[in-house]
């Protein structure tokens, strides 16, 4: 019962509250590491903590939210959510430069510091990638149900016949995103939509009729292409460094 209450509270938690909780955790980690780590390592570590806390708050909702709850969940989200979305998105992009800076300062020997720095960098890039597409998952769901609520309100105001109104509502939802055989798409449906764009830079088998969502998809696809290209470049750099680095065993 307590677990269900906790999950329900996560469902309706405002975006700025999630951000505040994440920043509090980051502040605690900063206090415990401020005198023991270099600033470059500490910065990437703090970012990783921020990302992990956010993912731990987003994904229980994405996995457990039922399609019948989606309208209520989206309605509970505040208007500041859009600003939080852009703030975290911008931070995710900037974090790449922090990782690049950290890799440049790694020691040249095969020491624990080198491998821990590599591991920290891989963790940062991977989970930042997941966070970006998670944010777009939340944004697509919010935009879909906001537009759908507006369309349904217009239909209700113009139609008196219940059967005709119901048909018009069903047609109205297809004027946003055409999820096949899914009247109330849940967060996992939007995760499929978001991560498909993130991995392939193109839309999946879901027609997009909404102008606002098409623009969001354009930003998402361009950002995904740039971020994935950077990941490939960083991967090549890391592998190249590992291959060229001399192995200490067997040398005189």
Backbone bond lengths (Angstrom), bond angles and torsions (degrees), N, CA, C in turn:
res aa  C-N    CA-C-N  psi(-1)  N-CA   C-N-CA  omega(-1)  CA-C   N-CA-C  phi
1 X - - - 1.463 - - 1.519 111.11 -
2 X 1.376 115.91 -46.43 1.453 120.23 179.25 1.521 111.21 -62.79
3 X 1.345 114.78 -37.34 1.456 119.69 178.29 1.521 110.60 -64.04
4 X 1.329 117.00 -41.61 1.459 120.43 178.89 1.523 111.44 -64.40
5 X 1.321 116.54 -38.51 1.463 120.16 178.10 1.520 110.18 -64.63
6 X 1.331 116.48 -41.02 1.464 120.57 178.83 1.525 110.97 -62.19
7 X 1.327 117.10 -44.62 1.461 121.27 179.47 1.524 110.63 -64.24
8 X 1.318 117.30 -41.92 1.458 120.65 179.15 1.523 111.26 -62.70
9 X 1.314 116.65 -37.22 1.465 119.38 177.52 1.517 111.28 -68.17
10 X 1.332 116.36 -35.86 1.465 119.49 175.05 1.525 110.69 -63.16
11 X 1.321 116.55 -37.71 1.464 121.05 -178.93 1.520 111.81 -57.59
12 X 1.307 116.91 -41.86 1.468 120.58 -173.07 1.527 112.49 -104.91
13 X 1.320 117.54 10.75 1.465 120.00 -179.62 1.527 110.15 -68.17
14 X 1.326 118.58 127.45 1.468 121.09 178.60 1.527 111.19 -63.45
15 X 1.320 115.98 153.51 1.458 120.73 -177.12 1.527 111.77 -62.21
16 X 1.319 117.58 -39.33 1.468 118.77 -178.13 1.527 111.02 -68.16
17 X 1.328 118.01 -25.95 1.468 120.68 176.25 1.526 110.59 -71.18
18 X 1.327 116.60 -40.07 1.470 119.95 175.59 1.522 110.34 -60.39
19 X 1.325 115.54 -43.84 1.462 120.18 -179.98 1.525 110.77 -62.13
20 X 1.317 116.78 -43.07 1.465 121.01 -179.50 1.524 111.16 -63.44
21 X 1.329 117.32 -43.54 1.467 120.83 178.82 1.526 110.53 -61.73
22 X 1.324 116.76 -42.90 1.468 120.92 179.28 1.522 111.01 -61.78
23 X 1.323 116.62 -43.25 1.463 120.55 -179.30 1.526 111.62 -66.84
24 X 1.323 117.26 -33.60 1.466 120.46 177.00 1.527 110.24 -64.56
25 X 1.337 117.23 -44.61 1.462 120.71 177.17 1.523 110.95 -61.72
26 X 1.323 116.67 -41.51 1.467 120.96 178.71 1.526 110.37 -62.39
27 X 1.320 117.04 -41.14 1.465 120.96 179.21 1.529 111.26 -62.74
28 X 1.334 116.67 -39.16 1.465 120.68 178.66 1.527 110.47 -64.57
29 X 1.338 117.08 -45.11 1.466 120.86 178.52 1.523 110.32 -63.17
30 X 1.318 116.71 -38.45 1.468 120.61 178.71 1.524 111.22 -61.09
31 X 1.311 117.16 -42.57 1.468 121.10 -179.68 1.527 110.92 -61.14
32 X 1.337 117.06 -39.31 1.459 120.78 -176.49 1.529 112.77 -81.19
33 X 1.325 118.48 -16.03 1.474 120.54 -175.80 1.520 113.46 -117.59
34 X 1.316 118.65 2.19 1.468 120.01 -170.52 1.530 113.34 -65.66
35 X 1.326 118.18 -25.28 1.466 120.53 -177.48 1.526 113.28 -109.55
36 X 1.325 117.22 3.94 1.466 119.42 -173.94 1.523 114.06 -117.24
37 X 1.330 118.25 -9.00 1.464 121.01 -177.12 1.523 110.73 -129.45
38 X 1.326 115.13 151.75 1.465 118.90 172.26 1.520 109.61 -66.82
39 X 1.311 115.77 154.65 1.461 120.56 -174.30 1.522 111.49 -60.64
40 X 1.352 117.71 -36.14 1.462 120.09 -179.22 1.528 110.89 -67.06
41 X 1.330 115.75 -44.95 1.464 120.06 179.61 1.522 110.34 -66.56
42 X 1.318 115.72 -41.86 1.461 119.79 -179.03 1.523 111.76 -63.68
43 X 1.334 116.94 -39.56 1.466 120.61 -179.84 1.524 111.40 -61.98
44 X 1.339 116.25 -46.43 1.466 120.02 179.43 1.526 110.41 -66.66
45 X 1.327 117.42 -38.39 1.466 120.86 178.59 1.528 110.95 -63.54
46 X 1.324 117.19 -43.23 1.464 120.85 179.03 1.523 111.05 -63.88
47 X 1.325 116.10 -39.35 1.461 119.15 177.65 1.531 110.40 -64.31
48 X 1.334 117.02 -41.63 1.462 119.93 178.71 1.527 111.46 -61.13
49 X 1.321 116.71 -39.49 1.472 120.25 177.00 1.520 110.74 -63.67
50 X 1.319 116.38 -42.03 1.463 121.25 178.86 1.525 110.88 -60.98
51 X 1.331 116.19 -45.77 1.466 121.15 -179.66 1.523 110.72 -63.84
52 X 1.325 116.57 -46.22 1.463 120.72 -176.33 1.525 111.60 -63.26
53 X 1.330 117.07 -41.73 1.467 120.48 179.15 1.524 110.17 -64.22
54 X 1.326 117.34 -42.12 1.463 120.34 178.53 1.517 111.73 -62.53
55 X 1.328 116.77 -44.53 1.461 119.92 179.63 1.527 111.00 -64.01
56 X 1.329 116.80 -36.73 1.465 120.32 178.80 1.526 111.93 -67.69
57 X 1.327 117.08 -22.21 1.463 119.58 177.58 1.526 111.84 -91.80
58 X 1.329 117.54 -31.31 1.466 120.25 -178.35 1.525 112.87 -78.22
59 X 1.336 116.86 -45.08 1.462 118.66 -167.94 1.526 115.47 -72.86
60 X 1.325 120.98 -30.21 1.473 117.52 171.33 1.519 112.54 -58.54
61 X 1.335 116.31 -36.61 1.464 119.79 176.60 1.520 111.12 -69.42
62 X 1.329 117.14 -43.86 1.463 120.91 -179.10 1.524 110.96 -61.34
63 X 1.324 116.95 -40.18 1.466 121.02 -175.94 1.525 112.14 -78.30
64 X 1.325 117.45 -38.57 1.469 120.43 -170.34 1.523 114.51 -98.54
65 X 1.321 119.19 -18.22 1.471 120.56 -176.70 1.525 110.51 -64.92
66 X 1.313 116.96 128.48 1.461 122.49 178.01 1.527 109.80 -85.45
67 X 1.324 115.00 155.41 1.466 119.43 -178.79 1.522 111.93 -61.07
68 X 1.332 116.51 -31.29 1.468 119.92 -179.92 1.527 112.41 -72.38
69 X 1.332 116.90 -15.54 1.463 120.92 -179.58 1.521 113.01 -93.32
70 X 1.319 117.78 -10.56 1.453 120.72 -168.89 1.525 113.08 -60.14
71 X 1.315 116.82 -43.20 1.463 119.39 -179.20 1.523 110.89 -60.90
72 X 1.323 116.24 -42.26 1.465 120.53 -179.55 1.518 111.23 -66.83
73 X 1.330 116.74 -42.76 1.463 120.82 -178.89 1.518 110.76 -62.85
74 X 1.318 116.59 -47.62 1.462 120.46 -179.62 1.519 110.64 -64.16
75 X 1.326 116.65 -38.41 1.465 120.18 -179.23 1.523 111.57 -64.05
76 X 1.337 116.98 -29.68 1.460 120.92 -178.28 1.525 112.74 -77.80
77 X 1.325 116.03 -17.03 1.456 118.75 -179.09 1.520 109.92 -72.45
78 X 1.338 116.18 138.68 1.458 119.74 -176.86 1.521 111.08 -85.37
79 X 1.342 116.00 171.18 1.457 121.52 -178.66 1.526 112.20 -70.87
80 X 1.331 116.81 -17.95 1.457 119.84 179.64 1.521 111.59 -72.69
81 X 1.326 117.34 -11.39 1.452 120.59 -178.40 1.511 112.90 -58.53
82 X 1.331 117.03 -34.66 1.464 120.32 -179.71 1.525 110.39 -67.07
83 X 1.336 117.35 -38.95 1.459 121.32 178.42 1.522 110.77 -68.07
84 X 1.326 116.92 -40.86 1.461 121.10 177.30 1.524 110.21 -62.72
85 X 1.332 116.57 -39.71 1.465 121.97 178.19 1.525 110.70 -56.06
86 X 1.326 117.42 -49.51 1.460 120.93 -178.31 1.526 111.50 -70.38
87 X 1.323 117.49 -33.83 1.463 120.44 178.72 1.528 110.88 -63.43
88 X 1.331 116.76 -49.38 1.463 120.33 -178.76 1.525 110.31 -69.11
89 X 1.331 117.06 -36.93 1.460 120.60 178.98 1.522 110.49 -62.27
90 X 1.318 116.33 -45.37 1.464 120.91 178.09 1.524 110.51 -62.65
91 X 1.318 117.19 -41.87 1.462 121.60 179.62 1.526 111.34 -63.62
92 X 1.336 117.01 -35.99 1.467 120.94 178.98 1.519 111.03 -64.11
93 X 1.311 116.36 -38.71 1.466 120.39 179.23 1.523 110.44 -69.88
94 X 1.333 116.03 -44.51 1.462 120.62 179.84 1.524 111.00 -62.64
95 X 1.329 117.33 -31.17 1.464 120.60 -178.36 1.524 111.86 -60.40
96 X 1.330 117.35 -27.41 1.465 120.42 177.05 1.520 111.44 -59.35
97 X 1.329 116.01 -40.31 1.461 119.72 -179.95 1.528 110.65 -67.36
98 X 1.335 116.71 -34.27 1.455 119.93 175.32 1.515 111.89 -63.89
99 X 1.330 116.43 -39.22 1.463 120.77 178.13 1.525 110.44 -66.30
100 X 1.330 116.91 -43.14 1.469 120.77 178.65 1.523 110.31 -60.39
101 X 1.331 116.28 -44.16 1.462 121.12 179.24 1.523 110.90 -62.31
102 X 1.334 116.76 -40.10 1.462 120.88 179.26 1.522 111.03 -65.22
103 X 1.329 117.70 -42.63 1.466 121.30 -179.47 1.525 111.67 -63.17
104 X 1.322 116.69 -34.59 1.459 119.94 179.97 1.525 112.46 -69.38
105 X 1.318 117.15 -22.67 1.465 121.12 -177.07 1.523 113.24 -99.46
106 X 1.335 116.93 4.42 1.462 119.16 -179.94 1.524 110.60 -68.65
107 X 1.339 117.97 146.76 1.472 120.27 177.30 1.521 110.87 -65.37
108 X 1.324 115.83 155.74 1.468 120.54 -175.65 1.524 113.21 -84.74
109 X 1.327 117.59 -8.34 1.462 119.33 -179.90 1.528 110.06 -94.88
110 X 1.315 115.48 167.00 1.471 120.80 179.21 1.535 109.42 -85.83
111 X 1.297 115.58 63.44 1.459 120.90 -178.72 1.525 110.39 -97.85
112 X 1.346 114.67 174.07 1.458 119.68 178.01 1.516 110.34 -62.27
113 X 1.328 117.49 -36.51 1.468 121.27 -179.99 1.523 111.16 -62.17
114 X 1.330 115.70 -37.95 1.464 119.42 -179.74 1.524 110.47 -66.09
115 X 1.319 117.11 -50.53 1.464 120.07 -176.08 1.528 111.94 -70.15
116 X 1.323 117.16 -34.35 1.463 119.02 176.60 1.525 110.58 -67.17
117 X 1.332 116.81 -36.68 1.464 120.28 176.13 1.516 111.87 -65.46
118 X 1.340 116.30 -40.66 1.466 120.52 176.86 1.528 110.21 -63.08
119 X 1.330 116.18 -46.14 1.468 119.74 179.72 1.514 112.39 -62.17
120 X 1.328 116.61 -41.05 1.461 121.20 178.97 1.524 110.67 -63.72
121 X 1.324 116.34 -39.34 1.466 120.87 179.78 1.524 111.48 -67.37
122 X 1.333 116.67 -43.94 1.467 120.53 178.93 1.525 110.54 -62.86
123 X 1.317 116.21 -43.47 1.467 120.58 177.59 1.524 110.30 -59.38
124 X 1.320 116.92 -45.45 1.466 121.49 -177.05 1.519 111.61 -62.64
125 X 1.327 116.80 -48.18 1.464 120.67 -178.05 1.530 110.78 -65.45
126 X 1.325 117.00 -43.92 1.465 121.10 -177.18 1.521 111.98 -64.06
127 X 1.308 116.38 -50.24 1.460 119.36 -176.26 1.525 112.46 -75.21
128 X 1.327 117.36 -25.77 1.467 119.42 172.29 1.524 109.89 -66.55
129 X 1.327 116.11 -38.43 1.468 120.94 177.17 1.527 109.96 -61.81
130 X 1.333 116.48 -45.09 1.468 120.09 178.49 1.524 110.61 -63.38
131 X 1.330 117.12 -40.34 1.463 120.53 -178.74 1.523 111.47 -64.29
132 X 1.326 117.23 -41.06 1.467 120.41 -179.78 1.524 110.65 -57.77
133 X 1.318 117.21 -49.07 1.466 119.95 -177.04 1.530 111.80 -75.40
134 X 1.328 116.59 -24.09 1.465 119.60 171.81 1.522 110.36 -67.07
135 X 1.328 116.56 -42.10 1.467 120.48 177.70 1.522 111.13 -61.27
136 X 1.323 116.38 -41.95 1.462 119.10 178.08 1.529 110.99 -67.75
137 X 1.330 117.25 -32.70 1.469 120.15 174.45 1.523 110.66 -57.96
138 X 1.324 116.39 -49.07 1.466 121.57 179.17 1.519 110.77 -63.66
139 X 1.334 116.38 -39.97 1.465 120.38 -177.40 1.523 111.30 -68.02
140 X 1.341 117.11 -42.26 1.468 120.42 178.17 1.528 110.82 -62.01
141 X 1.326 116.41 -43.49 1.466 119.90 179.84 1.522 111.08 -62.52
142 X 1.322 116.35 -44.56 1.466 120.02 -179.91 1.520 111.12 -63.11
143 X 1.334 116.15 -46.51 1.460 119.80 -178.55 1.524 111.13 -64.04
144 X 1.329 116.50 -39.87 1.462 120.75 -179.69 1.523 111.01 -61.44
145 X 1.324 116.83 -50.59 1.467 119.32 -175.14 1.526 112.55 -75.80
146 X 1.319 117.62 -25.88 1.467 119.43 173.47 1.524 110.14 -66.67
147 X 1.333 116.37 -47.18 1.465 119.96 179.44 1.524 110.89 -67.67
148 X 1.313 116.22 -37.80 1.462 119.13 -179.81 1.528 111.02 -65.95
149 X 1.326 116.76 -40.42 1.459 119.71 178.12 1.525 110.92 -61.84
150 X 1.323 116.02 -38.77 1.463 120.22 178.55 1.526 111.29 -66.14
151 X 1.342 116.85 -42.53 1.462 120.58 179.42 1.525 111.28 -66.55
152 X 1.321 116.70 -41.97 1.465 119.93 179.61 1.527 111.29 -65.48
153 X 1.323 116.29 -35.13 1.466 119.35 177.37 1.526 110.54 -65.66
154 X 1.341 115.99 -39.33 1.466 119.35 177.82 1.522 111.22 -64.34
155 X 1.342 116.50 -40.65 1.464 120.50 179.50 1.523 110.49 -65.48
156 X 1.333 116.74 -43.52 1.468 120.60 -179.52 1.522 111.84 -62.69
157 X 1.308 116.34 -31.78 1.465 119.61 -178.22 1.523 113.11 -79.32
158 X 1.326 116.47 -19.90 1.464 119.26 -175.07 1.521 113.44 -108.41
159 X 1.339 117.23 -15.30 1.459 120.56 -175.66 1.528 110.53 -114.82
160 X 1.301 116.40 128.95 1.458 120.76 176.33 1.520 111.43 -99.60
161 X 1.314 116.92 -28.67 1.454 120.36 179.18 1.528 109.33 -76.69
162 X 1.323 117.52 124.99 1.459 121.91 -173.75 1.523 111.79 -65.05
163 X 1.329 117.55 -45.10 1.461 120.84 -177.61 1.521 111.44 -64.21
164 X 1.315 116.30 -45.06 1.461 119.31 178.21 1.526 111.23 -64.79
165 X 1.316 116.00 -38.65 1.460 119.72 179.03 1.527 110.82 -63.36
166 X 1.336 115.74 -40.11 1.460 119.76 179.97 1.529 110.81 -63.87
167 X 1.316 117.13 -40.40 1.465 120.53 178.08 1.521 110.79 -65.84
168 X 1.335 115.83 -39.42 1.456 119.06 -179.80 1.527 111.56 -68.32
169 X 1.323 116.67 -34.31 1.461 120.07 176.29 1.523 110.17 -64.48
170 X 1.339 115.94 -42.35 1.463 119.94 179.17 1.521 110.90 -64.28
171 X 1.317 117.08 -38.67 1.459 120.14 176.57 1.523 111.01 -69.35
172 X 1.330 116.05 -33.99 1.460 120.21 -177.90 1.522 111.48 -64.29
173 X 1.337 117.07 -39.33 1.460 119.25 -178.65 1.531 110.83 -65.24
174 X 1.341 116.88 -29.38 1.459 120.16 178.16 1.520 111.43 -74.10
175 X 1.328 116.65 -13.72 1.455 120.48 176.27 1.522 111.79 -82.07
176 X 1.325 117.48 6.84 1.468 121.76 177.89 1.529 108.88 -117.38
177 X 1.340 116.67 -74.10 1.461 123.55 172.96 1.519 107.89 -135.16
178 X 1.325 116.19 129.94 1.462 119.93 -174.40 1.508 113.18 -91.11
179 X 1.336 117.45 71.71 1.461 120.25 174.47 1.527 109.02 -70.40
180 X 1.330 118.67 120.62 1.468 120.40 -177.90 1.522 111.95 -71.36
181 X 1.340 115.60 133.08 1.469 122.20 174.79 1.533 112.70 53.18
182 X 1.309 116.00 34.89 1.465 118.93 -179.97 1.516 108.59 -143.02
183 X 1.308 114.86 94.35 1.460 119.47 -174.29 1.522 111.76 -68.21
184 X 1.332 117.12 -39.49 1.460 122.03 179.16 1.530 109.30 -120.95
185 X 1.325 119.24 85.72 1.466 120.51 179.34 1.523 110.92 -62.77
186 X 1.333 116.60 140.56 1.457 120.38 177.90 1.523 109.84 -100.22
187 X 1.332 116.58 -174.67 1.461 120.21 -175.75 1.525 112.55 -64.26
188 X 1.326 117.83 -32.30 1.464 119.60 178.84 1.524 111.25 -66.29
189 X 1.332 117.27 -32.81 1.465 120.05 174.42 1.525 110.51 -63.38
190 X 1.320 116.28 -42.50 1.463 120.03 178.94 1.526 111.24 -72.36
191 X 1.339 117.38 -29.84 1.462 120.32 174.86 1.530 110.11 -65.06
192 X 1.332 116.66 -41.27 1.470 120.81 175.17 1.521 110.29 -58.44
193 X 1.316 116.32 -45.06 1.460 121.80 179.94 1.529 110.52 -63.59
194 X 1.330 117.00 -45.96 1.457 121.92 -175.35 1.527 112.42 -69.64
195 X 1.327 117.29 -49.19 1.462 119.89 -176.52 1.528 111.74 -71.55
196 X 1.325 117.70 -25.47 1.471 119.90 173.99 1.521 110.17 -64.07
197 X 1.323 116.41 -43.03 1.465 120.27 176.56 1.525 110.00 -65.69
198 X 1.336 116.43 -40.98 1.456 120.50 -178.22 1.514 113.93 -64.04
199 X 1.326 117.78 -29.56 1.460 121.05 -177.43 1.521 113.28 -96.34
200 X 1.327 117.63 -27.12 1.469 120.31 -174.63 1.520 113.47 -117.02
201 X 1.345 118.02 -9.15 1.467 123.99 -178.12 1.525 112.22 62.19
202 X 1.309 117.46 20.26 1.458 121.02 177.04 1.527 109.10 -142.41
203 X 1.325 115.34 161.50 1.459 119.74 -176.63 1.526 110.61 -77.91
204 X 1.340 117.26 145.78 1.470 120.31 176.02 1.522 110.52 -75.72
205 X 1.328 116.45 -162.83 1.467 121.83 -174.97 1.529 111.70 -80.10
206 X 1.319 116.70 49.64 1.464 121.96 -179.31 1.526 108.30 -131.24
207 X 1.327 118.34 111.16 1.471 120.49 179.58 1.529 111.31 -61.89
208 X 1.323 115.70 140.77 1.468 121.55 179.81 1.517 108.30 -114.43
209 X 1.314 116.39 109.01 1.460 120.88 -178.98 1.524 112.44 -101.36
210 X 1.327 117.15 -16.83 1.461 121.32 -177.91 1.523 110.86 -81.71
211 X 1.324 116.53 128.98 1.458 121.02 179.09 1.528 111.04 -64.61
212 X 1.329 117.06 -41.46 1.464 120.38 -178.84 1.525 111.60 -64.23
213 X 1.324 116.60 -40.70 1.464 119.54 179.78 1.524 110.44 -71.15
214 X 1.332 118.10 -35.03 1.471 120.00 176.37 1.522 110.76 -61.03
215 X 1.311 116.99 -40.58 1.468 120.18 178.32 1.523 110.93 -66.80
216 X 1.320 115.82 -38.43 1.461 119.94 176.94 1.528 110.85 -65.26
217 X 1.324 116.55 -39.26 1.467 121.17 177.39 1.526 110.59 -64.29
218 X 1.325 117.24 -38.71 1.467 120.81 178.42 1.525 110.53 -60.83
219 X 1.330 116.54 -48.05 1.468 120.60 177.78 1.526 110.40 -60.86
220 X 1.320 115.98 -42.94 1.463 121.84 -178.89 1.530 111.17 -62.08
221 X 1.327 117.24 -46.54 1.466 121.09 -177.83 1.527 111.39 -65.36
222 X 1.336 117.13 -43.37 1.467 120.65 179.35 1.524 110.78 -64.59
223 X 1.320 115.76 -43.19 1.461 120.05 179.01 1.526 110.87 -64.59
224 X 1.321 116.90 -40.79 1.464 120.97 179.80 1.519 111.17 -63.58
225 X 1.319 116.30 -41.89 1.466 119.83 179.31 1.524 110.46 -62.25
226 X 1.333 116.52 -46.71 1.458 119.93 179.75 1.519 112.37 -64.21
227 X 1.321 116.77 -43.01 1.466 120.74 -177.98 1.525 110.73 -68.14
228 X 1.324 117.17 -43.46 1.465 120.03 179.77 1.522 111.26 -65.52
229 X 1.335 116.67 -36.14 1.464 120.22 176.26 1.522 110.55 -62.97
230 X 1.324 116.43 -41.79 1.464 120.70 177.89 1.526 110.94 -64.22
231 X 1.334 116.71 -38.02 1.467 120.27 178.51 1.526 110.58 -63.29
232 X 1.332 116.65 -42.56 1.470 120.37 178.31 1.525 110.45 -61.94
233 X 1.336 116.38 -43.66 1.463 120.49 179.91 1.529 111.15 -62.99
234 X 1.327 116.68 -43.29 1.462 120.16 178.41 1.526 111.23 -65.04
235 X 1.331 116.69 -39.06 1.465 120.49 179.45 1.522 110.91 -63.21
236 X 1.327 116.22 -43.57 1.469 120.31 178.18 1.521 110.33 -62.26
237 X 1.328 116.16 -40.36 1.461 120.90 179.83 1.527 111.25 -63.97
238 X 1.322 116.58 -43.06 1.465 120.41 -179.94 1.526 110.92 -66.83
239 X 1.337 117.01 -46.15 1.468 120.89 -179.67 1.518 110.80 -63.83
240 X 1.335 116.11 -40.44 1.461 120.27 178.88 1.521 110.77 -62.17
241 X 1.333 116.36 -40.80 1.456 119.78 178.61 1.518 112.25 -65.42
242 X 1.325 116.83 -37.88 1.462 120.45 179.04 1.523 111.62 -68.33
243 X 1.341 116.68 -37.72 1.464 120.76 -178.25 1.520 111.04 -70.98
244 X 1.325 116.90 -41.96 1.465 120.97 -176.23 1.519 112.89 -77.48
245 X 1.328 117.70 -20.37 1.458 120.79 -176.19 1.525 110.18 -70.08
246 X 1.329 118.50 126.58 1.467 120.44 -179.80 1.521 111.59 -67.56
247 X 1.319 114.98 142.87 1.464 121.24 177.20 1.525 108.35 -86.73
248 X 1.335 118.51 125.63 1.460 120.52 -175.08 1.521 113.96 -67.62
249 X 1.317 119.02 -23.81 1.463 120.95 -176.61 1.527 110.50 -74.54
250 X 1.336 115.78 136.14 1.453 120.27 175.84 1.507 113.77 89.60
251 X 1.343 118.84 -2.98 1.459 121.60 178.68 1.519 109.68 -94.43
252 X 1.302 115.48 147.71 1.464 120.51 179.04 1.517 108.98 -81.98
